[in-house]
Amino acid sequence: MGCTTQCARNSFSIKSIHGGPKGCLICKTEKVAYLPREAEDEQKESRVNFSRNFLRRFQTEQNDFLGRIITDDETWVYSWDPETKRQSAEWRDFDEPRPEKVRRKQGALKVMHMIFFDMNGVILRWPIPIGTTINAQYYKKVLQDKLRPVIRKKRPGLLESGILFHHDNAPVHTARAVTDVLAGYKWELLEHPRYSPDLAPSTQNPKDDGYRRCVCFPPT
């Protein structure tokens, strides 16, 4: 339902809604989620089936289903950009000047981080050594030597209740060496449709301020 329809139903004017100090009250803008390619009919049907199955399980298991999901993301973290413009934003009166921030000089240091999290927050943030090739064997080693011990320490109940592991279908994630490890741990691997990065929780969370605070690190 759009803003115009909402305004008509509630006797609001578009100007009054968008003109408030905190912006629009009942609608918001969303950035475009780019896909690698336009999905074919079969792939679109796969997306629909995935979403329906996910919703069906949630309706049956409720928060017990969401609480067992662990997902991951790999992202570059730059030492020179610990805070975004949005994070630096301040509420000001209309007649006050805009806040100023010194633009920090871009440094050469950037580190790839592998981050695993659930609905309660980040479980593991693993900085990948510079020059390391992220292949199936490396990902497998992180799962075995880093992630599982941390889960036992931070989320001990998850190992007993049964982990639902979700990541996209990148070649590193779908390699036999990785799927064998997950099967050995008896972690249920949630299906992910092809060419659908927008359906992965990790595609949304990196844009949240809380997620960014977890992955940023000070310059050295």
N, C-alpha and C positions, 0 to 999 in steps of 0.2 A: 504494500500500500504506500503510495507516494505522499510527499508533503502536501501537495494540493488537495488530495482527497482527505487527508487528516485535518487540514484547515477547514474544509467545507463541513466536515462532521462536527467539529468542535468550535465553530464560529471564530476561528483565529484568522488573522491576516498573515500572508507570507512575510510581510515586512516585520511584523511584531515578533515572529518566531526567529527570524534570522538576525534581527537587530539587537537582541539581548546581549548582555556583557559576556555571556558564555557561549554565544553562537546558537545554532539550531538546537531546539530542545527535543524534537521527536524524530529527527532524521540526521544522517551523517553521510559524508562522502567516503568512498572506499577506493583505494588505489587498485589499478588493474593488475590482475595476477596473470603474468605471461606464461603461456604454455609452449613447449618445445615445437609443437606442430598442431595443426587442426585435427581433431579427432575424427576418425571415420565412424560410421553408424554402429559398427560392432563394438568399437571402443567406447562410444557414448553409452551404449547399453550396458557395458561392463561397469562404467562409472555409476550408472543408476542402480545397478544390482548391488554394487559395493556399498553405496550409501544406504540403500534399503536394509541390507543385512546388518549394517552397523547400527542403524536406528532400531531395528527389531531386537537386537541383543541388548541395547540400552533400555528399551521398554520392558524387557524381561528381567534384566539383572540390575538395572538402575546404577547407582554410584559404585556398586561392587565391580561392575564391568569397567567403568572409567578408571577406578582406582588401581586396577591391575595393569593398565597399559603403560609401557615404557617406550618412548620414541627417541630418535636421535637426529642430529644435524651436524654437518661439517660447515664451518664458516671461518672466513678470514677475520682476524682481529688486528687492528692497527694501533700501534702505540701512540700515534699522534692524534687520535680521534676518540678520546674516552667519553665524550658527551656530545649528543646531537643537538641541533637547534631546538628541537621539540623538548628535550630534557632541560635545556637552559631557559625555556620560556617562563615568564613571570606574569601574574595578573597585574595589570596596571589600569588606572583610570584613563578615560579617553583623552584627557588633556596632558597626560604625562608622556615624556619622551620614551622611545623604545629603549630597552636595555641593550647595553653594548657588551661585546665579547671579543677579546683579542683572538684573531685567527692563528692557531698554532702552526708552526712550520711542519710540513710533512716530513716524517722521518723514513728511513729505509726499512725499519723493523716492522714486519708483519708476521704473525704466527697463525697457522691453521689450528683451530680448536675443534675437537670432537666432543660434542655435548650430548649427554643423555639425561632425560628428564621425564617426570610423570606429572600428574595433576597437582602435586604438592610442591613442585619446583625442581631445580637442577639436582640430579643425583651425582653425576660425574662430569667434570670439565677436564678434558685431557688435552694439553698442548702438544701438538705433534712436532717433533724435532725438525728443524729446518733441513731440507734436502731429503727428507724421508718420502719414499714412494708409498702412497696409500693403495695397497692392493688387498686381495682377499686374505692373504696370510697375515698381513699387519692388522686388519680389522678383526680377524679371528683372535689374534693375540690380545688385542684390547678387550674384547669380550671376556676372554678367559682370565687374564691376569689383572685387569683393572676394574671392569664393570661388575663382574659377579662378586668379588670381595667387598666392593663398596656397597652393593645392594644388601649384602648380608649384614653390613654394619649400620647402614642408614635406614633401610627398609626391610628389616628381618622378616616381617610378616608376609612380604610379597613372595618370597621363595616357597613358602608353605602353601599360600593360597593359589599360586599358579600365575606366572607372568604372561601377559599378552604383549608380544613384542611387535612393534610396528615401525617400519621404515619404508622409504620408497624403493623402487625396483632398479636402482643403479646396479651395474654389473658387479661391483664389489659386494653389494648386499645380497645378491642372488646367487653368488658363487657356491658351488657344492661344499667347499670347506666351511663356509659360514653356516649354511643351512644344516649341515651335519652337527655342528656345535650346538645350535639352537635345539635341534631334535634330541641331542644327548642330554641337554639340561631340562627337556620336557617343557620348553617355553613354546607356547602357541604362537605361531607366526601369522599375524593378521594379513589378509590379502590386500594387495594394493594394485589398482588398475594401472595400465600402462599410460604414459604421457599425461599423468595427473598429479604433478607436484603440488597443485593447489589443494589437494585433498589430504596432504600430510600435515599433521599438527605442527611440525617443525617449520613449515613454510610460514605460519602465522606468528608463532611465538618469538622468532628473532626480531620482529618488529616491535614487540612490547618492551616498555622501559625496564620492567623487572628482569626480563631475559637479558637485555643489553648490559645492565649493571652487573650481571653475573659473569659476563664474558670479557668485559673491558679490563685492561690492565694498564698501570702507569708506565710512562716512557722511561727508558733506561739510558 
